[in-house]
């Protein structure tokens, strides 16, 4: 979330995830540190980001 510019600090993302405000692949995710893979999508406040592996 920080890398995508959705939050300013990792701790902010931590609280949003714990509060159930983030979804991964369409499902609410409260697991901190969840590994996301190429093609996974996460969303927060109507914005979604699809993970793309760096080359």
C-alpha distance matrix in Angstrom:
0.0 3.8 5.5 5.1 6.3 5.3 6.0 8.7 8.8 7.8 10.6 9.3 6.5 9.7 11.8 10.1 10.1 13.6 14.7 14.1 12.0 9.6 11.4 11.6 14.4 15.8 16.1 14.7 13.1 13.7 13.8 11.7 11.4 12.0 12.6 11.4 14.1 15.1 15.4 13.1 11.2 8.6 9.0 8.7 11.7 13.2 10.6 10.0 8.8 11.2 10.8 13.6 15.3 16.3 20.0
3.8 0.0 3.8 5.4 5.1 5.8 5.1 6.0 6.2 6.2 9.6 8.8 7.3 10.4 12.7 11.8 12.4 15.5 16.8 16.9 14.8 12.9 15.1 15.3 18.1 19.5 19.8 18.2 16.4 16.5 16.2 13.5 12.9 14.3 14.7 14.0 16.5 17.3 18.1 16.2 14.7 12.3 12.6 11.8 14.2 16.0 13.2 13.1 11.6 13.9 13.1 15.3 16.4 16.6 20.2
5.5 3.8 0.0 3.8 5.4 7.7 8.3 9.0 9.5 9.4 13.0 12.6 10.8 13.7 16.3 15.1 15.2 18.5 19.9 19.5 17.4 15.0 16.4 15.8 18.1 20.0 20.8 19.9 18.1 18.7 18.0 15.5 14.1 14.9 14.4 13.1 14.9 15.1 16.2 15.0 13.9 12.4 13.4 13.6 16.1 17.1 13.8 13.0 10.5 12.2 10.9 12.4 13.3 13.1 16.6
5.1 5.4 3.8 0.0 3.8 5.6 8.0 9.8 11.3 11.5 14.7 13.3 11.3 14.6 16.6 14.7 15.0 18.6 19.4 18.5 15.9 13.4 14.6 14.3 16.2 17.8 19.1 18.4 17.3 18.5 18.4 16.5 15.6 15.8 15.4 13.3 14.9 14.7 14.8 13.7 11.8 10.4 10.7 11.0 13.2 13.7 10.2 9.6 7.5 9.9 9.7 11.6 13.6 13.9 17.4
6.3 5.1 5.4 3.8 0.0 3.8 5.6 6.9 9.4 10.8 13.6 11.8 10.8 14.4 15.9 14.1 15.4 18.7 19.1 18.9 16.0 14.3 16.3 16.7 18.9 19.9 21.0 19.8 18.9 19.6 20.0 17.8 17.4 18.1 18.3 16.6 18.6 18.5 18.5 17.2 14.9 12.9 12.3 11.3 12.7 13.8 10.8 11.4 10.3 13.3 13.5 15.4 17.3 17.3 20.7
5.3 5.8 7.7 5.6 3.8 0.0 3.8 7.0 9.2 10.2 12.3 9.7 8.5 12.3 13.2 10.9 12.5 15.8 15.7 15.4 12.4 11.1 13.4 14.5 17.0 17.5 18.3 16.8 16.2 16.9 17.8 16.0 16.4 16.9 17.8 16.2 18.6 18.9 18.5 16.4 13.7 11.0 9.6 7.9 9.2 10.9 8.4 9.7 9.7 13.1 13.9 16.5 18.8 19.4 23.0
6.0 5.1 8.3 8.0 5.6 3.8 0.0 3.8 5.7 7.4 9.0 6.5 6.4 10.1 10.9 9.6 11.6 14.5 14.7 15.3 12.6 12.0 14.9 16.3 19.2 19.7 19.9 17.8 16.7 16.5 17.3 15.0 15.6 16.9 18.2 17.4 20.2 21.0 21.1 18.8 16.4 13.4 12.2 10.0 11.3 13.8 11.9 13.1 13.0 16.2 16.4 19.0 20.7 21.1 24.8
8.7 6.0 9.0 9.8 6.9 7.0 3.8 0.0 3.8 7.1 8.7 7.1 8.4 11.5 12.4 12.2 14.3 16.7 17.2 18.3 16.0 15.5 18.5 19.7 22.7 23.4 23.4 21.2 19.8 19.2 19.6 16.8 17.1 19.0 20.2 19.7 22.4 23.3 23.8 21.7 19.6 16.8 15.9 13.8 14.9 17.4 15.4 16.6 16.1 19.0 18.8 21.0 22.2 22.1 25.6
8.8 6.2 9.5 11.3 9.4 9.2 5.7 3.8 0.0 3.8 5.4 5.4 6.8 8.9 10.5 11.2 12.9 14.7 16.0 17.4 15.8 15.2 18.3 19.3 22.6 23.5 23.0 20.6 18.6 17.4 17.4 14.2 14.5 17.0 18.4 18.6 21.6 23.0 23.9 21.6 20.0 17.0 16.7 14.8 16.5 19.2 17.3 18.0 17.3 19.8 19.1 21.3 22.1 22.1 25.6
7.8 6.2 9.4 11.5 10.8 10.2 7.4 7.1 3.8 0.0 3.8 5.3 5.1 6.3 8.9 10.0 10.6 12.4 14.4 15.6 14.6 13.6 16.5 17.0 20.5 21.7 20.9 18.4 16.0 14.6 14.1 10.7 10.8 13.5 15.1 15.8 19.0 20.9 22.0 19.5 18.3 15.4 15.7 14.3 16.7 19.4 17.5 17.5 16.5 18.6 17.5 19.9 20.4 20.8 24.4
10.6 9.6 13.0 14.7 13.6 12.3 9.0 8.7 5.4 3.8 0.0 3.8 5.4 4.9 6.5 8.8 9.9 10.6 12.5 14.5 14.0 14.0 17.2 18.3 22.0 22.7 21.4 18.5 16.1 14.0 13.9 10.7 11.9 14.8 17.1 18.2 21.7 23.9 24.7 21.9 20.5 17.3 17.2 15.2 17.2 20.4 19.1 19.5 19.1 21.4 20.5 23.2 23.9 24.4 28.0
9.3 8.8 12.6 13.3 11.8 9.7 6.5 7.1 5.4 5.3 3.8 0.0 3.8 5.4 5.4 6.4 8.7 10.1 10.8 12.8 11.5 11.8 15.4 17.1 20.7 20.9 19.9 16.9 15.2 13.5 14.4 11.8 13.5 15.7 18.0 18.4 21.9 23.7 24.0 21.1 19.2 15.7 14.8 12.3 13.8 17.1 16.2 17.2 17.3 20.1 19.8 22.8 24.0 24.8 28.5
6.5 7.3 10.8 11.3 10.8 8.5 6.4 8.4 6.8 5.1 5.4 3.8 0.0 3.8 5.5 5.1 6.1 8.5 9.8 10.7 9.5 8.9 12.1 13.4 17.1 17.6 16.6 13.9 11.9 10.8 11.4 9.0 10.4 12.2 14.5 14.7 18.2 20.2 20.4 17.4 15.6 12.2 11.8 10.0 12.4 15.3 14.1 14.4 14.3 16.8 16.5 19.6 20.9 22.0 25.7
9.7 10.4 13.7 14.6 14.4 12.3 10.1 11.5 8.9 6.3 4.9 5.4 3.8 0.0 3.8 5.6 5.3 6.2 8.7 10.2 10.3 10.0 13.1 14.3 18.1 18.6 16.9 13.9 11.3 9.1 9.3 6.6 8.9 11.2 14.1 15.3 19.0 21.5 22.0 18.7 17.4 14.1 14.2 12.6 15.1 18.1 17.3 17.2 17.2 19.2 18.5 21.7 22.5 23.8 27.5
11.8 12.7 16.3 16.6 15.9 13.2 10.9 12.4 10.5 8.9 6.5 5.4 5.5 3.8 0.0 3.8 5.4 5.0 6.1 8.7 8.9 10.0 13.5 15.6 19.3 19.1 17.2 13.7 12.0 9.5 11.0 9.3 12.2 14.1 17.3 18.2 21.9 24.3 24.4 20.9 19.2 15.5 14.8 12.5 14.1 17.5 17.4 18.1 18.7 21.1 21.0 24.4 25.6 27.1 30.8
10.1 11.8 15.1 14.7 14.1 10.9 9.6 12.2 11.2 10.0 8.8 6.4 5.1 5.6 3.8 0.0 3.8 5.5 5.1 6.5 5.4 6.6 10.3 12.9 16.4 15.9 14.4 11.0 10.0 8.6 10.8 9.9 12.7 13.6 16.6 16.8 20.3 22.4 21.9 18.5 16.3 12.5 11.2 8.8 10.5 13.8 13.9 14.6 15.8 18.4 18.8 22.3 24.0 25.7 29.5
10.1 12.4 15.2 15.0 15.4 12.5 11.6 14.3 12.9 10.6 9.9 8.7 6.1 5.3 5.4 3.8 0.0 3.8 5.4 5.2 5.8 5.5 8.4 10.3 14.0 13.9 11.9 8.7 6.7 5.1 7.1 6.7 9.7 10.2 13.4 13.9 17.6 20.0 19.8 16.1 14.5 10.9 10.7 9.4 12.1 14.7 14.6 14.4 15.1 17.1 17.2 20.7 22.2 24.2 27.9
13.6 15.5 18.5 18.6 18.7 15.8 14.5 16.7 14.7 12.4 10.6 10.1 8.5 6.2 5.0 5.5 3.8 0.0 3.8 5.5 7.7 8.6 11.2 13.2 16.8 16.4 13.8 10.2 8.2 5.0 7.3 7.3 11.0 12.0 15.6 16.7 20.4 23.2 23.0 19.3 17.9 14.5 14.2 12.7 14.9 17.8 18.1 18.1 18.9 20.7 20.7 24.2 25.5 27.5 31.1
14.7 16.8 19.9 19.4 19.1 15.7 14.7 17.2 16.0 14.4 12.5 10.8 9.8 8.7 6.1 5.1 5.4 3.8 0.0 3.8 5.6 8.2 11.0 13.9 17.3 16.0 13.6 9.8 9.3 7.1 10.4 10.9 14.4 15.0 18.4 19.0 22.5 25.0 24.3 20.5 18.5 15.0 13.7 11.7 12.9 16.0 17.0 17.6 19.2 21.4 22.0 25.7 27.4 29.5 33.2
14.1 16.9 19.5 18.5 18.9 15.4 15.3 18.3 17.4 15.6 14.5 12.8 10.7 10.2 8.7 6.5 5.2 5.5 3.8 0.0 3.8 5.6 7.6 10.7 13.8 12.3 9.8 6.0 6.3 5.5 9.2 10.7 13.9 13.5 16.7 16.8 20.1 22.4 21.4 17.6 15.6 12.3 11.2 9.8 11.5 13.9 15.1 15.2 16.9 18.9 19.8 23.5 25.4 27.8 31.4
12.0 14.8 17.4 15.9 16.0 12.4 12.6 16.0 15.8 14.6 14.0 11.5 9.5 10.3 8.9 5.4 5.8 7.7 5.6 3.8 0.0 3.8 6.8 10.3 13.3 11.8 10.4 7.1 8.0 8.2 11.5 12.2 15.0 14.5 17.3 16.7 19.9 21.7 20.4 16.9 14.2 10.6 8.6 6.4 7.8 10.5 11.7 12.4 14.5 17.0 18.3 22.0 24.3 26.5 30.2
9.6 12.9 15.0 13.4 14.3 11.1 12.0 15.5 15.2 13.6 14.0 11.8 8.9 10.0 10.0 6.6 5.5 8.6 8.2 5.6 3.8 0.0 3.8 6.8 10.1 9.3 8.4 5.9 6.0 7.5 9.9 10.6 12.6 11.7 14.0 13.1 16.1 17.9 16.6 13.1 10.6 7.0 5.7 5.1 8.1 9.9 10.1 9.8 11.3 13.4 14.6 18.4 20.6 22.9 26.5
11.4 15.1 16.4 14.6 16.3 13.4 14.9 18.5 18.3 16.5 17.2 15.4 12.1 13.1 13.5 10.3 8.4 11.2 11.0 7.6 6.8 3.8 0.0 3.8 6.5 5.7 5.0 4.1 5.2 8.3 10.3 11.8 13.4 11.3 13.2 11.7 14.3 15.9 14.2 10.6 8.2 5.5 5.2 6.8 9.8 10.3 10.5 9.1 10.6 11.9 13.3 17.0 19.4 22.2 25.6
11.6 15.3 15.8 14.3 16.7 14.5 16.3 19.7 19.3 17.0 18.3 17.1 13.4 14.3 15.6 12.9 10.3 13.2 13.9 10.7 10.3 6.8 3.8 0.0 3.8 5.4 5.4 6.3 6.0 9.5 10.1 11.7 12.2 9.4 10.4 8.5 10.7 12.5 10.9 7.1 5.7 4.3 6.5 9.3 12.7 12.6 11.9 9.3 9.6 9.7 10.6 14.2 16.3 19.4 22.7
14.4 18.1 18.1 16.2 18.9 17.0 19.2 22.7 22.6 20.5 22.0 20.7 17.1 18.1 19.3 16.4 14.0 16.8 17.3 13.8 13.3 10.1 6.5 3.8 0.0 3.8 5.7 8.5 9.1 12.9 13.3 15.2 15.3 12.1 12.3 9.8 10.7 11.7 9.2 6.1 5.1 6.1 8.2 11.6 14.5 13.4 12.8 9.7 10.1 9.2 10.7 13.8 16.2 19.6 22.5
15.8 19.5 20.0 17.8 19.9 17.5 19.7 23.4 23.5 21.7 22.7 20.9 17.6 18.6 19.1 15.9 13.9 16.4 16.0 12.3 11.8 9.3 5.7 5.4 3.8 0.0 3.8 6.8 9.1 12.8 14.3 16.4 17.4 14.5 15.4 13.2 14.5 15.4 12.7 9.7 7.8 7.6 7.9 10.7 12.9 11.7 12.2 10.0 11.6 11.7 13.8 17.1 19.7 23.0 25.9
16.1 19.8 20.8 19.1 21.0 18.3 19.9 23.4 23.0 20.9 21.4 19.9 16.6 16.9 17.2 14.4 11.9 13.8 13.6 9.8 10.4 8.4 5.0 5.4 5.7 3.8 0.0 3.8 6.2 9.7 11.5 14.2 15.7 12.9 14.5 13.3 15.2 16.9 14.8 11.4 10.1 9.0 9.4 11.4 13.8 13.6 14.4 12.5 14.0 14.2 15.6 19.1 21.3 24.6 27.6
14.7 18.2 19.9 18.4 19.8 16.8 17.8 21.2 20.6 18.4 18.5 16.9 13.9 13.9 13.7 11.0 8.7 10.2 9.8 6.0 7.1 5.9 4.1 6.3 8.5 6.8 3.8 0.0 3.8 6.7 9.3 11.9 14.1 12.1 14.6 13.9 16.6 18.7 17.1 13.4 11.7 9.4 9.2 10.0 12.3 13.2 14.1 13.0 14.6 15.6 16.8 20.5 22.5 25.5 28.8
13.1 16.4 18.1 17.3 18.9 16.2 16.7 19.8 18.6 16.0 16.1 15.2 11.9 11.3 12.0 10.0 6.7 8.2 9.3 6.3 8.0 6.0 5.2 6.0 9.1 9.1 6.2 3.8 0.0 3.8 5.6 8.3 10.5 8.5 11.4 11.5 14.7 17.3 16.4 12.6 11.6 9.2 10.0 10.9 13.9 15.2 15.3 13.8 14.6 15.3 15.7 19.3 20.8 23.7 27.1
13.7 16.5 18.7 18.5 19.6 16.9 16.5 19.2 17.4 14.6 14.0 13.5 10.8 9.1 9.5 8.6 5.1 5.0 7.1 5.5 8.2 7.5 8.3 9.5 12.9 12.8 9.7 6.7 3.8 0.0 3.8 6.3 9.5 8.9 12.4 13.5 16.9 19.9 19.5 15.7 14.8 12.0 12.6 12.5 15.3 17.3 17.5 16.5 17.2 18.2 18.2 21.7 22.9 25.4 28.9
13.8 16.2 18.0 18.4 20.0 17.8 17.3 19.6 17.4 14.1 13.9 14.4 11.4 9.3 11.0 10.8 7.1 7.3 10.4 9.2 11.5 9.9 10.3 10.1 13.3 14.3 11.5 9.3 5.6 3.8 0.0 3.8 6.4 5.8 9.5 11.4 14.9 18.2 18.6 14.9 14.9 12.6 14.2 14.6 17.9 19.7 19.2 17.7 17.6 18.1 17.2 20.5 21.1 23.6 26.9
11.7 13.5 15.5 16.5 17.8 16.0 15.0 16.8 14.2 10.7 10.7 11.8 9.0 6.6 9.3 9.9 6.7 7.3 10.9 10.7 12.2 10.6 11.8 11.7 15.2 16.4 14.2 11.9 8.3 6.3 3.8 0.0 3.8 5.5 9.0 11.2 14.9 18.2 19.0 15.6 15.5 13.0 14.5 14.6 17.9 20.0 19.1 17.8 17.2 17.9 16.7 19.8 20.1 22.1 25.5
11.4 12.9 14.1 15.6 17.4 16.4 15.6 17.1 14.5 10.8 11.9 13.5 10.4 8.9 12.2 12.7 9.7 11.0 14.4 13.9 15.0 12.6 13.4 12.2 15.3 17.4 15.7 14.1 10.5 9.5 6.4 3.8 0.0 3.8 6.2 9.0 12.4 15.8 17.3 14.3 14.9 13.1 15.4 16.0 19.6 21.4 19.8 18.0 16.6 16.8 14.8 17.4 17.2 19.0 22.3
12.0 14.3 14.9 15.8 18.1 16.9 16.9 19.0 17.0 13.5 14.8 15.7 12.2 11.2 14.1 13.6 10.2 12.0 15.0 13.5 14.5 11.7 11.3 9.4 12.1 14.5 12.9 12.1 8.5 8.9 5.8 5.5 3.8 0.0 3.8 6.3 9.7 13.2 14.4 11.3 12.3 11.0 13.8 15.3 19.0 20.2 18.7 16.4 15.0 14.7 12.9 15.7 15.7 18.1 21.3
12.6 14.7 14.4 15.4 18.3 17.8 18.2 20.2 18.4 15.1 17.1 18.0 14.5 14.1 17.3 16.6 13.4 15.6 18.4 16.7 17.3 14.0 13.2 10.4 12.3 15.4 14.5 14.6 11.4 12.4 9.5 9.0 6.2 3.8 0.0 3.8 6.6 10.2 12.0 9.7 11.6 11.4 14.8 16.8 20.7 21.3 19.3 16.6 14.5 13.3 10.8 13.0 12.4 15.0 18.0
11.4 14.0 13.1 13.3 16.6 16.2 17.4 19.7 18.6 15.8 18.2 18.4 14.7 15.3 18.2 16.8 13.9 16.7 19.0 16.8 16.7 13.1 11.7 8.5 9.8 13.2 13.3 13.9 11.5 13.5 11.4 11.2 9.0 6.3 3.8 0.0 3.8 7.0 8.4 6.1 8.2 8.8 12.4 15.0 18.8 18.9 16.7 13.6 11.2 9.6 7.2 9.7 9.9 12.9 16.0
14.1 16.5 14.9 14.9 18.6 18.6 20.2 22.4 21.6 19.0 21.7 21.9 18.2 19.0 21.9 20.3 17.6 20.4 22.5 20.1 19.9 16.1 14.3 10.7 10.7 14.5 15.2 16.6 14.7 16.9 14.9 14.9 12.4 9.7 6.6 3.8 0.0 3.8 6.1 5.5 8.9 10.7 14.5 17.6 21.2 20.7 18.3 14.8 12.1 9.4 6.6 7.8 7.6 11.0 13.6
15.1 17.3 15.1 14.7 18.5 18.9 21.0 23.3 23.0 20.9 23.9 23.7 20.2 21.5 24.3 22.4 20.0 23.2 25.0 22.4 21.7 17.9 15.9 12.5 11.7 15.4 16.9 18.7 17.3 19.9 18.2 18.2 15.8 13.2 10.2 7.0 3.8 0.0 3.8 5.7 8.8 11.5 15.0 18.3 21.6 20.6 17.9 14.3 11.2 7.9 5.2 4.9 5.3 9.0 11.3
15.4 18.1 16.2 14.8 18.5 18.5 21.1 23.8 23.9 22.0 24.7 24.0 20.4 22.0 24.4 21.9 19.8 23.0 24.3 21.4 20.4 16.6 14.2 10.9 9.2 12.7 14.8 17.1 16.4 19.5 18.6 19.0 17.3 14.4 12.0 8.4 6.1 3.8 0.0 3.8 6.4 9.9 13.1 16.7 19.8 18.2 15.8 12.0 9.6 5.9 5.3 6.1 8.3 11.8 14.0
13.1 16.2 15.0 13.7 17.2 16.4 18.8 21.7 21.6 19.5 21.9 21.1 17.4 18.7 20.9 18.5 16.1 19.3 20.5 17.6 16.9 13.1 10.6 7.1 6.1 9.7 11.4 13.4 12.6 15.7 14.9 15.6 14.3 11.3 9.7 6.1 5.5 5.7 3.8 0.0 3.8 6.8 10.3 13.8 17.1 16.0 14.0 10.3 8.4 5.7 5.4 8.1 10.2 13.7 16.5
11.2 14.7 13.9 11.8 14.9 13.7 16.4 19.6 20.0 18.3 20.5 19.2 15.6 17.4 19.2 16.3 14.5 17.9 18.5 15.6 14.2 10.6 8.2 5.7 5.1 7.8 10.1 11.7 11.6 14.8 14.9 15.5 14.9 12.3 11.6 8.2 8.9 8.8 6.4 3.8 0.0 3.8 6.7 10.4 13.5 12.3 10.3 6.6 5.5 4.2 6.1 9.4 12.3 15.4 18.4
8.6 12.3 12.4 10.4 12.9 11.0 13.4 16.8 17.0 15.4 17.3 15.7 12.2 14.1 15.5 12.5 10.9 14.5 15.0 12.3 10.6 7.0 5.5 4.3 6.1 7.6 9.0 9.4 9.2 12.0 12.6 13.0 13.1 11.0 11.4 8.8 10.7 11.5 9.9 6.8 3.8 0.0 3.8 7.1 10.6 10.2 8.5 5.6 5.5 6.6 8.1 11.8 14.4 17.1 20.5
9.0 12.6 13.4 10.7 12.3 9.6 12.2 15.9 16.7 15.7 17.2 14.8 11.8 14.2 14.8 11.2 10.7 14.2 13.7 11.2 8.6 5.7 5.2 6.5 8.2 7.9 9.4 9.2 10.0 12.6 14.2 14.5 15.4 13.8 14.8 12.4 14.5 15.0 13.1 10.3 6.7 3.8 0.0 3.8 6.9 6.6 5.5 4.1 6.3 8.8 11.1 14.6 17.6 19.9 23.4
8.7 11.8 13.6 11.0 11.3 7.9 10.0 13.8 14.8 14.3 15.2 12.3 10.0 12.6 12.5 8.8 9.4 12.7 11.7 9.8 6.4 5.1 6.8 9.3 11.6 10.7 11.4 10.0 10.9 12.5 14.6 14.6 16.0 15.3 16.8 15.0 17.6 18.3 16.7 13.8 10.4 7.1 3.8 0.0 3.8 5.6 5.4 6.5 8.9 12.1 14.1 17.5 20.3 22.3 25.9
11.7 14.2 16.1 13.2 12.7 9.2 11.3 14.9 16.5 16.7 17.2 13.8 12.4 15.1 14.1 10.5 12.1 14.9 12.9 11.5 7.8 8.1 9.8 12.7 14.5 12.9 13.8 12.3 13.9 15.3 17.9 17.9 19.6 19.0 20.7 18.8 21.2 21.6 19.8 17.1 13.5 10.6 6.9 3.8 0.0 3.8 5.6 8.3 11.4 14.8 17.2 20.5 23.5 25.3 28.8
13.2 16.0 17.1 13.7 13.8 10.9 13.8 17.4 19.2 19.4 20.4 17.1 15.3 18.1 17.5 13.8 14.7 17.8 16.0 13.9 10.5 9.9 10.3 12.6 13.4 11.7 13.6 13.2 15.2 17.3 19.7 20.0 21.4 20.2 21.3 18.9 20.7 20.6 18.2 16.0 12.3 10.2 6.6 5.6 3.8 0.0 3.8 6.5 10.2 13.3 16.3 19.4 22.7 24.6 27.9
10.6 13.2 13.8 10.2 10.8 8.4 11.9 15.4 17.3 17.5 19.1 16.2 14.1 17.3 17.4 13.9 14.6 18.1 17.0 15.1 11.7 10.1 10.5 11.9 12.8 12.2 14.4 14.1 15.3 17.5 19.2 19.1 19.8 18.7 19.3 16.7 18.3 17.9 15.8 14.0 10.3 8.5 5.5 5.4 5.6 3.8 0.0 3.8 6.9 10.3 13.2 16.1 19.4 21.1 24.4
10.0 13.1 13.0 9.6 11.4 9.7 13.1 16.6 18.0 17.5 19.5 17.2 14.4 17.2 18.1 14.6 14.4 18.1 17.6 15.2 12.4 9.8 9.1 9.3 9.7 10.0 12.5 13.0 13.8 16.5 17.7 17.8 18.0 16.4 16.6 13.6 14.8 14.3 12.0 10.3 6.6 5.6 4.1 6.5 8.3 6.5 3.8 0.0 3.8 6.8 9.9 12.8 16.3 18.3 21.5
8.8 11.6 10.5 7.5 10.3 9.7 13.0 16.1 17.3 16.5 19.1 17.3 14.3 17.2 18.7 15.8 15.1 18.9 19.2 16.9 14.5 11.3 10.6 9.6 10.1 11.6 14.0 14.6 14.6 17.2 17.6 17.2 16.6 15.0 14.5 11.2 12.1 11.2 9.6 8.4 5.5 5.5 6.3 8.9 11.4 10.2 6.9 3.8 0.0 3.8 6.4 9.3 12.6 14.6 17.8
11.2 13.9 12.2 9.9 13.3 13.1 16.2 19.0 19.8 18.6 21.4 20.1 16.8 19.2 21.1 18.4 17.1 20.7 21.4 18.9 17.0 13.4 11.9 9.7 9.2 11.7 14.2 15.6 15.3 18.2 18.1 17.9 16.8 14.7 13.3 9.6 9.4 7.9 5.9 5.7 4.2 6.6 8.8 12.1 14.8 13.3 10.3 6.8 3.8 0.0 3.8 6.4 9.9 12.4 15.4
10.8 13.1 10.9 9.7 13.5 13.9 16.4 18.8 19.1 17.5 20.5 19.8 16.5 18.5 21.0 18.8 17.2 20.7 22.0 19.8 18.3 14.6 13.3 10.6 10.7 13.8 15.6 16.8 15.7 18.2 17.2 16.7 14.8 12.9 10.8 7.2 6.6 5.2 5.3 5.4 6.1 8.1 11.1 14.1 17.2 16.3 13.2 9.9 6.4 3.8 0.0 3.8 6.6 9.3 12.5
13.6 15.3 12.4 11.6 15.4 16.5 19.0 21.0 21.3 19.9 23.2 22.8 19.6 21.7 24.4 22.3 20.7 24.2 25.7 23.5 22.0 18.4 17.0 14.2 13.8 17.1 19.1 20.5 19.3 21.7 20.5 19.8 17.4 15.7 13.0 9.7 7.8 4.9 6.1 8.1 9.4 11.8 14.6 17.5 20.5 19.4 16.1 12.8 9.3 6.4 3.8 0.0 3.8 6.3 9.1
15.3 16.4 13.3 13.6 17.3 18.8 20.7 22.2 22.1 20.4 23.9 24.0 20.9 22.5 25.6 24.0 22.2 25.5 27.4 25.4 24.3 20.6 19.4 16.3 16.2 19.7 21.3 22.5 20.8 22.9 21.1 20.1 17.2 15.7 12.4 9.9 7.6 5.3 8.3 10.2 12.3 14.4 17.6 20.3 23.5 22.7 19.4 16.3 12.6 9.9 6.6 3.8 0.0 3.8 6.4
16.3 16.6 13.1 13.9 17.3 19.4 21.1 22.1 22.1 20.8 24.4 24.8 22.0 23.8 27.1 25.7 24.2 27.5 29.5 27.8 26.5 22.9 22.2 19.4 19.6 23.0 24.6 25.5 23.7 25.4 23.6 22.1 19.0 18.1 15.0 12.9 11.0 9.0 11.8 13.7 15.4 17.1 19.9 22.3 25.3 24.6 21.1 18.3 14.6 12.4 9.3 6.3 3.8 0.0 3.8
20.0 20.2 16.6 17.4 20.7 23.0 24.8 25.6 25.6 24.4 28.0 28.5 25.7 27.5 30.8 29.5 27.9 31.1 33.2 31.4 30.2 26.5 25.6 22.7 22.5 25.9 27.6 28.8 27.1 28.9 26.9 25.5 22.3 21.3 18.0 16.0 13.6 11.3 14.0 16.5 18.4 20.5 23.4 25.9 28.8 27.9 24.4 21.5 17.8 15.4 12.5 9.1 6.4 3.8 0.0
